[in-house]
Amino acid sequence: MSDILIKNATILKQAGQINTKQSILIHDGHIQQVGDFPCPIKFTGEIVDGADRLYLPGLIDSHLHTGQQLLRGRVLDAKPVIWTRIMLPFESQLTASQMKLSAELAALEMITGGTTGFVEAGSYHMESAAEVYARSGLRGALTASTMDEPQLPASIKMSAREAVAQTTQLYQQFHHQGRLQVYYSLRALTACSDELIDLAAEAAQTHHTFLTAHMNEYPTEILNIIQRTGLRPYEWLAKRHLLSNHFLGAHSLFLSNHEKELIKKYRVKLCHCPFSNAGKGVPSTPELLQNQIPVGLGTDGAAHGGLSLWNEIKIFRSLMVATHGLRLRQHNVMPAAQIFRMLLEGGAAALNHAGQLGKIKPGYKADLIAIDLNQPHLYPSGNWQNTLLECVNANDVTDTMVDGQFLMRNRQVLTLDQERIIAEARNYACHH
């Protein structure tokens, strides 16, 4: 891995201001030095001209569904319940080749939009997706869809032990291959038996990795768990000794005060998905953050508006102001700086890389993106952090780097064949 020196770069400071003519020295995949310094003597690596580029840490999608990439546009305004009517039938019929195409499209969308890290929430034929993600150069956590509900379609019906075994196989094959990790998962508590929940948690603990689950997303889901156990979802998991700082609870919209206390006590990581969540409920994020609970942001996959985290942060800010801001008469209830901390540092926590990702700082991994500043919708700005949130779109990203390796330069993807993938996607669309 060759050294890289980015010169003449613009870097965001605190309070939304910028430093120009900065250098970023990258050695062995990590940021070694940042600031206004000359080229090191006897530097033999690559020198990159960062003029007219604003450099940021790579964005982290804390919750997406690769297996729903080909469902783009088919869910919005559909009659409920979309899970049983659309998503589950689609996923149960997905082939390995379709999963490969899904992962290729998802990887392309993330790379070109400035997302360098992601947490996959689980689907089927995940080996096909893992091979693509390993080749793409992205940093990710993968898992398999884990359910043992008797009413599942025959093609995905499995026992508790079979459901956990498929993730263990994925773990043995891909955990720490390239930049990938493998998590264990509970796709939905309502579709998991007590045996499956215990087995998945035990396997995650044995392999020293995360357990992730969709949590408290719907009032009916919570009611189902209460009727089944007499407890709310987080209370039930706590009673079974399954909550820890290696538990990632996606969505987590409807939380009781006791559940919030449990989340804080066990240092559970959370993730909100603004566009997807907006039709269900608005989380009490300001209160969660005040209690030092790590919260990341996710897209929930292409079926819910695509993989652009730039879209998600705009929606999230609007939801927070319209709900909590109006109630508290506090227009800046969720300022831009706080949202970026969630996206970057909350995402790093969800990826089990807290203190390693999310900042342009010596010692951190060199997961970086660059934004083209010379555009009428961006320049000039009185506060660049605000402008990033309000105005930047995915196609403003010019360069994407993970571990000091360029995945995209000047809008050209280097690790995947974009032309072939788009052609295959067009062919898929013609036949479905």
N, C-alpha and C positions, 0 to 999 in steps of 0.2 A: 504494500500500500504506500504510494508515493506521497511525499509532503506537498501541501498546497499553501500558497500565500495569496490571499485575496487582498488587493490593494485598492485605494481610492473608494472604499465602500462607505455607504451611509448606514449608520446603526442607530436604532431607537434608544433613547435614554428614558429615564423616569420623567414623569410629568408630561409625556407626549412630545418632548423635544428630541432633536436628532444631533448626532455628531457626524460630521462629514470628513472625508479623506482619512478614514480609518483603515487599519489593516487587521486581518484575521489570519493567524498562523495555525495551520492544522497539521498535526503529527500523529501518526498511528491511529487515525480515526477520531482523535480528540482535539478539542480546541486548546492550543498551547499558550497563545498570547493574543490579546486584543488591545488595540489602541493606536496611537500615532507613533509608530516606530519604524526605523529603516529596515530594509531587507537584510536578514541575517547574513553574516559573512559566510562564504562557501555554501550558500543555499543552492541545492541541486534539484529541488522540486519544481512543480509547475507554478507559475505566477499568473493569476487571474485578475483581469481588470474589472473592478467592481463599480466603475463610474456609472452614475444615474441608476443605481440599484439600491434599494433599501433591503438590508438583510435582517431576517428574523429567524427564531427557532422554528423548526418544522412543526406543523400542526399535528395534533393527535386526536383521532376519532376513537372515542372510548366505547363505542357500541355500534356495530354494523352487521348486516346479514348478507354475506356473499351470495348465498343461494337464492336471494330475491332480486338479484341484479337484472334479470330478464323480465321482471314484473313491472318495470318502470312505466308509469302512466296508467296502470290498470286498477289502482286501488283508490285513488282520489275520487270522492263522491260515490263510491260503490255502496250498495246496501249492506248494512251489518248482517251478520258478524263476519268481517273480512277474513279473520283467522280461519274459521271453519269453511267458509264459502269459497275463498280464493287462495289464501296462502298455503294452508296445509295440503289441499289437493295438488297445488302446483309443485311444492317441494317433494311430495311423495312420488311424483312422476319424473323428477329431474334425473337425467342421465349423467354419467361421468363426463362425457364430452361437453354437455351443456354446462356442467359445473366448471370445467376448464375455461370455457368461453366467459362464463360469469366472472371468474376470478381475474381473467385477463382484462375484461372491461373495467372491473372495480379497481384493479391496480393502475390501469391507465388513468382513470378518473382521479384517483388519489394523487398520483405523481404529478399530473398536469395542474391539479388544484392546490398543491402545496401541502398535502397531507403526507407525512413521512412515517407515522406510526398509527397502528389501529388495533382494536380488540374485536375479534370476530365472535359473534354470539352463538354460532353453531348451526350447521346444516348437514347435508348428506353428501357422500362422495368427497369428503374433505381432503383425502389424499390428493385428488386432482387439483384442488385449490391450493394446497400446500406447495405442490411442485411449482405452480405458477408464482406464488408469492415469494418463494425462495429465489427464483430466477429474477424476479422484479427488482430485488434489492431493498424492498420496503422492510420496515421493522414491524413485526406483528405478533399478536397472541391469537392462536387458533384453538378451536374446540369443535366437538361434534354435537349435533342435536341429541339431547339425552331425555327420552321420555319412555315410559312403559305402560301407558294407558291402554287398556284392552281394546278400546274402540278405534285405535289408530288404523289407517289403511294398511292392508296386508304387506305392501312393499316396504314399509318402515316399521312394522310391528316387531317388537323385541322384548325380551325379558329384562329385568333390572341388571342382571349380570352381563347380558349381551350389550346393553346400552353403555355400561361403563367400560366394557372390554374394547369397544370400538374407539373410545378416546384413549385408552391405554396403548392401543396399537398405533394410533396417531402420534402419541407422546414418544413412543420408542423410536419411531421413524423420523420425526421432525423436530422434537424439542432440542433447541440450541443448534439446529442446522441453519447455518447462515445467521440471520437476525430474527429467527422465529422462536417463539415459545409455544407450549401447548398448555391450555387451562382445561380443567374439568368443568362441567356445566350442569345446570338443572334448567332445562328449556322453559318450563313453567311448573311451579309447584303443584298446580292443580292436575297436571298430567304425569306426576311422578309419585310412585308409591313410597311409603316409609323406607322400604328396603333400598330402593334406588337412591333416595336422598342420603341415607347413611353410607352406602357403598361409594357414591361419588365423592362425598366429603372425606371418607377414609383414604380413597385413592389420591385425592389432591394433597392430603397431608403426607402420605407416604412418599409422594414424588416431589414434595416441597414446591408446589405450584399453587396457582389460584383456583378457587371455586367461584364461578360466576352464575348468576341467575337473574331472570326477569322477576322483579319484585314490585308489589303494590302498584301495579299499572292500571287496574280497573277496580272499581268498588265491588263488582260482582265476584271478582277473583278473591278479594279479601274476605267477602262474606262466605265464599265456598270453603276457605281455609278455616274460618271461625267455626262453621258448622261441622267441619271434619275433626277439628282438634280442640275447639274451645278457646283458641288463642289466635291473635293476629299473626301474619306471616313471619315478621322478624322475631316476635316473641316465641313462636314455635321453634324456629331455628336455634334461638338462644337456649331454649330448654333442652334441645338435643345436642348442645355444645358444638354447634357448627359455625358460629360466627367468629371471625378473627380478622386480623389486619391483612389476611390473604383472601378475603371475601369481597367480591365486586357485585353490588346490587344495582342492576340496570333499572332505569326509570324512577322507581321509588317516589311516586307522586303523592300517594295518600298515606301519610305517616302519623301515627298517634304520638303523643308526647313521650309515652313510655318507649315506643320504638326508636324515637330519636335519641333517647338516653342510651338505649342498647347499642345503637350504631356508633355513638361517640365512645361508649365504654370499650367496645371491642375493636375500635379503630377501623371499622368497615369503610371501604371505598364505594362511592356512589357515582352514577352517571345519569344525566338528563339528556333527552333527545327532543329539542324544542319543537320542531315541525311536527313530528309524529305525536308528541305528547299534547300538543295544543288542543286537539279535539277530545282529549280525555280529562285533563286537569292541569293546573299550574302548581309546580312544587313550591314548597316554602324555602327556597334556596337562601335568601338572606339570613334566615334563622340558622340554617345548617352551617353556613360559612362562619357565622358568629361563634358557633360551637366548635370551630376548627375541624369540621368534618370534610375530608377531601371529596370534591365533586368535580367530575369531568363532564365533557359534552360529547355527544355522539349524533350521528345522522340517522341511525336505525336502518340504514340501507337504502338502495335506490328506489325501492317501492314507495318510500316516504319522502319523495322530493329530491332524490339524488344524494351524492356524497360530498357536496360542497359545505365545508364548515364555515365558510364566509357567509353563506346564507343562514346557517344555523345561529350564528352569533347575532345577526341582525334581528331575527325572529325572537331570540331569547331576550334580548334587550327590550324589545317592544312588549313582550309578555310580562316581564318583570315590572316595567313602568306602569302598564295598564292595570295590573293586578295589585301588586304590593305598593308601588309608588303612589298611586291614587289614594289607596286606603291610608297610607302613612303620611300623605301630603309631602312626599319626598321624591322629587323628580329624578334625582340621581341615585336611586336606591340600588342600582346595579351599574356602576360606572364602567367605562371601557377597560380600565386597567384591571379591575376585578374579573371581568369576563375573560380577558386574555390569560390571567392567572389560572382560572378554571380550565380553560382550553389546553394550556401548556403544562402547568404544574399538576393540575387534577388529572390530566391525561397521562402524565409521567407516572403518577401514583397508580393509575389503573393498569399501566403496562409494567408495573413493578420496577420502575426505573426512577423513583423519586430521588432527587439530588443529582441525577445524571443527564436528564433531558429537560428542555423547556427554557434554557437561558443561553445567551451567547457569553460564555464565561469560561475562563481557563479551568481545565479539568473536566468540563462537560463533553458529552459525545457531540461530534460534528454533524448533527442533523440540522441542516440549514435550508432556508428557501430565500429567494430574492424576488422582489417586486419591482416592476418597471415604473419609475416615478414620472417619467416624461409623458404624461397623459392628461388630457384636459379634465377628466373626472377626478383626478387626484391632486393636481398641482395648481396653485400653492396651498399650503395648509397651515393653520395657526396652531394645530395640535395634531401631530401625526398619529397618535394612538386612536384618537377619535376618528380620524379620516380612514384609518385601516378598518375600523369597525363599520363605519357608515357607508364607505364608498368602494372598497376593494372587492373585486370579484375573482373567481377562480382563474379566469384567463389572464389576469394581471401578473400571475406568477411566471417568471421567466426561467428560473433555475431551481432544481430540487436536488438535495444532497443528503445522503445517509451515511454515517460513519466516514465522512470525508470522501465518499464516492458519489460522483454526479450520476443521478438517475435521469435528469433532464437538464439540457443546456440550451439556452436561447429558444425555448419552446420545442426542442427536439428531444423526444424520449430515446434514451440510449440503451435501455435494458430489455425492452420489448419491441416487437414489430407492430407498430401502431397501424400501419396501412393494412396489413393482413388481418389484424383483429377487427378493425372496423368493417372490412369486407365480409368477414365471417358473421359479424353481427347483422350486417345488412341482409345477408343470405338467410340467417335465422328469422329475421323479421318478415321476409317474403313468404316463408313457409309456416308461419304461426300467426 
